[in-house]
Amino acid sequence: MSDQSATRAQSLFDDPRITQARQLMLQALRDHQAELTDPAPPINALVADYQQQLAAFADLRGGGLYYPYLGSGLGAGALVELGDGSVKYDMITGIGVHCFGHSHPDLVSAAIDAALRDTIMQGNLQQNLESESLCQQFVDAAIEAGSNLRHCFITTSGAMANENALKLIFQKHYPADRVLAFEHCFMGRTLALSTITDKAANRQGLPLTIGVDYIPFFDPADPAGSTDRAVNALKDAIHRHPCRHACMCLELVQGEGGFNVGDHDFFIALIDVLKQNNIAVFVDEIQTFGRTTELFGFQTFDLAQCVDVITVGKLTQVCATLFSDQYIPRPGLISQTFTGASSSIRAAQCIMNHLRRGKYHGPDGRIAQIHQRFIHHFHCLHKRHPDWITGPHGLGGMIAFTAFDGSPELTKQTLAALYDEGVIAFLAGADPARIRMLPPFAVITDQQIDTVCERLEKALEKVAAKL
Ligand SMILES: Cc1ncc(COP(=O)(O)O)c(C=O)c1O
């Protein structure tokens, strides 16, 4: 055995030349970011090539992008530069991925750390020390939140985290082969998850892979009635298929479904029935994690002791399945060549540190403040123009409203007008469709929220003028 006190890798990471190079790179980043202060139009000289590249990409992919958006690779907080040099406020952040905004110096620094690692990707036989540390961070946070989720398996996408969760659950509950899920849920796009996701278009032409029984979601306009309806539907499904349900999949705030917010008593009423019938409680937190008023959605709804398996993703950069002792899989069930890129693992560690140490959560945390500020603007807008905007919907960093009648046409027109005003948001739900925002809550300023809402009013005005 050697009497060295650190690995050779650690000496590399601590080499003063690396420290100096990092400082230089971060200084250069800050200098160039300083030019990004406001939304800006495209740079004339870049427009033609950019359009060509968008068209080529659409052809390569076999379908166009929703927005003519290809990032240049630079941003500054809530602002992002596109490949044509235009600059926009990013209020959707890759659908909830970049909650630290664009080109955050700590995340760039994490990527520099990762660039020094010996491998680009980690997984299966190739995992470095930080894979263990990250799993420990997720588990520590989950235990601190009051759950029994002592185990963690990381992966590259929300869909894979959900697939892994379902495999753990089915194996434990064999021979149960059905699941329960909420109407309008979204779980991902694998064959199994497209079956569970309650959207016809997403499973058009696909074989159905899992038996699913749907339960209606909470209705804030009728808490008691909607709870009764859901409990009855649940009991009915269990009665029809006795001992066949392995789990119920719960989104505590429905993301793609329209930012529909659940309720503690509602969930408890369902969970009581699930527990009586030995059906696992699986909470999909791919979209809610970090973003409701607590770190975990199950904390916000006070369900920590009830959850058996959960998944997290999006803003963590690495996705993960967390599970209690009862769900430890038998060898062979779960493994992946890629569980994450070294850069996404380092970024996830950095983000988890920020989220756990920062003042984001709690009733007066930054996320709650941001929510209130948006909601205040939406209320003022509604007062001035009752037909243009209604709602609001959502919770914490999940913010939505209905534009006009909520028809897909007017919602899309509003999104397009908003994009032209320099603000990127997105659709959620259907009938009515809503406009949702997942703003970069760690970096957005109050003044930027005010500006975004001024631009929203202009966008609504443009659409209204054509009605
Ligand atoms: C609740 C929920 N589950 C699962 C997924 C799938 O995640 P991914 O797109 O990373 O596979 C999403 C993605 O939007 C989601 O919102």
The ligand as an SDF file (V2000), in Angstrom:
LIG
                    3D

 16 16  0  0  0  0  0  0  0  0999 V2000
  -44.2560   14.2210  -14.4340 C   0  0  0  0  0  0  0  0  0  0  0  0
  -43.2890   13.7660  -15.4910 C   0  0  0  0  0  0  0  0  0  0  0  0
  -42.8720   12.5020  -15.4820 N   0  0  0  0  0  0  0  0  0  0  0  0
  -42.0020   12.0440  -16.3960 C   0  0  0  0  0  0  0  0  0  0  0  0
  -41.5090   12.8680  -17.3820 C   0  0  0  0  0  0  0  0  0  0  0  0
  -40.5540   12.3180  -18.4190 C   0  0  0  0  0  0  0  0  0  0  0  0
  -39.2910   12.8650  -18.2530 O   0  0  0  0  0  0  0  0  0  0  0  0
  -38.2470   12.8310  -19.4640 P   0  0  0  0  0  0  0  0  0  0  0  0
  -38.7730   13.7290  -20.5240 O   0  0  0  0  0  0  0  0  0  0  0  0
  -36.9590   13.3390  -18.8350 O   0  0  0  0  0  0  0  0  0  0  0  0
  -38.1190   11.4320  -19.9070 O   0  0  0  0  0  0  0  0  0  0  0  0
  -41.9170   14.2110  -17.4290 C   0  0  0  0  0  0  0  0  0  0  0  0
  -41.4350   15.1000  -18.4910 C   0  0  0  0  0  0  0  0  0  0  0  0
  -41.9830   16.1420  -18.7700 O   0  0  0  0  0  0  0  0  0  0  0  0
  -42.8470   14.6680  -16.4500 C   0  0  0  0  0  0  0  0  0  0  0  0
  -43.2800   15.9190  -16.4500 O   0  0  0  0  0  0  0  0  0  0  0  0
  1  2  1  0
  2  3  1  0
  2 15  2  0
  3  4  2  0
  4  5  1  0
  5  6  1  0
  5 12  2  0
  6  7  1  0
  7  8  1  0
  8  9  2  0
  8 10  1  0
  8 11  1  0
 12 13  1  0
 12 15  1  0
 13 14  2  0
 15 16  1  0
M  END
$$$$
